[in-house]
Amino acid sequence: MENDNELLYYCHSKSEYALENLVRSYERLIWKIIHSFDIKNYESDVDDYYQICVMELVRCIDRYMDCYQASFKTYFYRCAKTALLNMIVKENDKSYHQIKNAIALDSCVCEESERYLSEVIEDKRNNYDIIMQLDLKRKIEILTTKCKENELLVWKLKINGFSYAEIEKITHVKSKKIDNTIRKINKLIKNIY
């Protein structure tokens, strides 16, 4: 059996045989990584975690360079653990849980009468997307803890359509400071996820 360096060389040459051998040789390590987490407490199937690790192995093959101070095995081990940890964190996020367990409105309720869920449920909300509202509410709660009251006022005025000149008249804040505040809050919103 070839060593990792030979298999990596052949994988870079697009050899499927080498890729299969590398995946096969790392199978025990993949299962070891998966079972290092307490996976019975999470929703995803063990096979999902296995697939994540195999995809990470393929990514590692493309990214690994000999100049790294670690062997390929160590490099893959770290990357796979991080990938699984990211997946577990993502699963624990409430908005991800809502989306994962959502039922599509175009799902069939009764096959005999060909009725769909959207036909059975009356929409009194006028296309009010509750998941987006919960997500926005959560972001605003996080923003209120990270921003000053006058910064939130500037941001709320801006998202409600006020111009910089109008905001400046209302808040007595210079337009440059308004611009900086809006950029700061928009950056915070992007970094919340």
C-alpha positions as a printed Julia matrix, in Angstrom:
193×3 Matrix{Float64}:
   0.0    0.0     0.0
   1.25   3.46   -0.91
   2.11   6.06    1.71
   0.19   9.34    2.1
   2.63  11.4     0.07
   2.39   9.07   -2.93
  -1.39   8.98   -2.72
  -1.51  12.78   -2.44
   0.69  13.09   -5.51
  -1.6   10.8    -7.5
  -4.71  12.56   -6.15
  -3.32  15.86   -7.47
  -2.96  14.07  -10.81
  -6.73  13.36  -10.65
  -6.39   9.64   -9.97
  -9.66   8.25   -8.66
  -7.9    5.08   -7.56
  -5.58   7.1    -5.31
  -8.5    9.05   -3.89
 -10.38   5.84   -3.1
  -7.3    4.39   -1.41
  -6.75   7.56    0.62
 -10.38   7.61    1.78
 -10.17   3.91    2.65
  -6.92   4.38    4.57
  -8.4    7.3     6.56
 -11.71   5.58    7.32
 -10.69   4.52   10.85
  -9.41   8.01   11.65
 -12.68   9.5    10.38
 -14.72   7.26   12.69
 -12.38   8.09   15.56
 -12.96  11.81   14.94
 -16.73  11.33   14.74
 -16.88   9.35   17.97
 -14.72  11.89   19.79
 -17.89  14.0    19.93
 -20.93  12.99   21.98
 -22.96  12.53   18.8
 -26.02  10.89   20.32
 -27.1   14.34   21.57
 -27.24  15.82   18.06
 -29.79  15.54   15.3
 -27.7   14.6    12.31
 -27.14  11.01   11.41
 -23.69   9.49   11.88
 -23.53   9.04    8.11
 -23.93  12.82    7.7
 -20.88  13.35    9.88
 -18.98  10.73    7.9
 -19.82  12.52    4.64
 -18.67  15.85    6.11
 -15.34  14.26    7.03
 -14.89  12.72    3.57
 -15.64  16.07    1.93
 -13.13  17.7     4.28
 -10.57  15.04    3.3
 -11.02  15.97   -0.37
 -10.65  19.67    0.51
  -7.52  18.92    2.53
  -6.0   17.06   -0.43
  -6.4   20.21   -2.53
  -5.13  22.59    0.16
  -2.28  20.61    1.74
   1.29  21.63    0.97
   4.5   19.88    1.99
   5.84  23.1     3.48
   3.37  22.84    6.37
   4.94  21.95    9.7
   2.54  19.01   10.09
   1.93  15.71    8.36
  -1.11  15.34    6.12
  -2.73  13.12    8.73
  -2.4   15.79   11.43
  -3.59  18.48    9.04
  -6.66  16.46    8.06
  -7.39  15.56   11.69
  -7.51  19.23   12.7
  -9.57  20.27    9.67
 -12.09  17.43   10.09
 -12.58  18.13   13.8
 -13.16  21.8    13.01
 -15.63  20.95   10.23
 -17.63  18.69   12.54
 -17.56  21.24   15.33
 -18.85  23.9    12.92
 -21.67  21.55   11.88
 -22.62  20.87   15.49
 -22.63  24.59   16.31
 -24.76  25.22   13.24
 -27.21  22.5    14.31
 -27.55  24.04   17.75
 -28.5   27.41   16.25
 -32.25  27.89   16.75
 -32.87  29.44   13.34
 -31.18  26.44   11.64
 -33.36  24.11   13.73
 -36.49  25.94   12.57
 -35.49  25.78    8.94
 -34.48  22.12    9.14
 -37.82  21.12   10.7
 -39.98  23.33    8.52
 -42.7   21.83    6.37
 -43.02  23.13    2.84
 -46.33  24.69    1.89
 -46.24  22.81   -1.4
 -46.13  19.42    0.35
 -49.01  17.09   -0.45
 -51.54  16.58    2.38
 -53.84  14.13    0.66
 -52.69  12.25   -2.42
 -56.19  11.07   -3.36
 -57.67  14.55   -3.62
 -54.32  16.11   -4.6
 -54.58  18.75   -1.88
 -51.54  20.67   -0.78
 -50.71  22.26    2.55
 -50.92  25.76    1.07
 -54.54  25.08    0.1
 -55.5   23.78    3.55
 -53.9   26.51    5.69
 -55.46  29.94    5.54
 -52.76  32.61    5.49
 -53.96  35.49    7.66
 -50.52  37.0     7.88
 -50.37  38.37    4.31
 -47.17  36.53    3.42
 -45.65  37.41    6.78
 -42.56  35.23    7.04
 -42.32  34.24   10.69
 -38.86  32.71   10.42
 -37.42  35.9     8.97
 -39.13  37.93   11.68
 -37.71  35.7    14.44
 -34.28  36.01   12.87
 -34.6   39.81   12.65
 -35.86  40.0    16.23
 -32.85  37.99   17.42
 -30.45  40.25   15.5
 -32.04  43.36   16.98
 -31.77  41.9    20.5
 -28.07  41.27   19.92
 -27.66  44.78   18.48
 -29.25  46.4    21.52
 -26.64  44.79   23.74
 -23.73  45.86   21.52
 -24.75  49.39   20.52
 -25.47  52.65   22.27
 -28.99  54.01   22.31
 -28.2   56.98   20.05
 -26.49  54.65   17.52
 -29.62  52.47   17.39
 -31.77  55.56   16.87
 -29.61  56.64   13.9
 -29.79  53.13   12.41
 -33.58  52.84   12.9
 -34.12  56.21   11.25
 -31.96  55.18    8.29
 -33.75  51.84    7.74
 -37.07  53.7     7.92
 -36.02  55.78    4.91
 -34.74  59.0     6.46
 -31.91  60.76    4.62
 -28.64  61.71    6.31
 -29.76  65.37    6.4
 -33.05  64.46    8.09
 -31.28  62.22   10.61
 -28.8   65.01   11.33
 -31.69  67.42   12.09
 -33.44  64.92   14.37
 -30.42  63.6    16.28
 -28.01  66.56   16.06
 -25.27  64.16   14.89
 -22.93  65.08   12.02
 -23.47  63.22    8.73
 -19.99  61.64    8.85
 -20.76  60.19   12.29
 -24.14  58.98   10.95
 -22.39  57.23    8.07
 -19.84  55.64   10.42
 -22.6   54.48   12.78
 -24.62  52.9     9.99
 -21.53  51.13    8.63
 -20.65  49.9    12.13
 -24.12  48.48   12.75
 -24.34  46.9     9.29
 -20.98  45.23    9.96
 -22.26  43.98   13.33
 -25.36  42.54   11.64
 -23.2   40.67    9.11
 -20.99  39.3    11.89
 -23.89  38.03   14.01
 -23.94  34.88   11.85
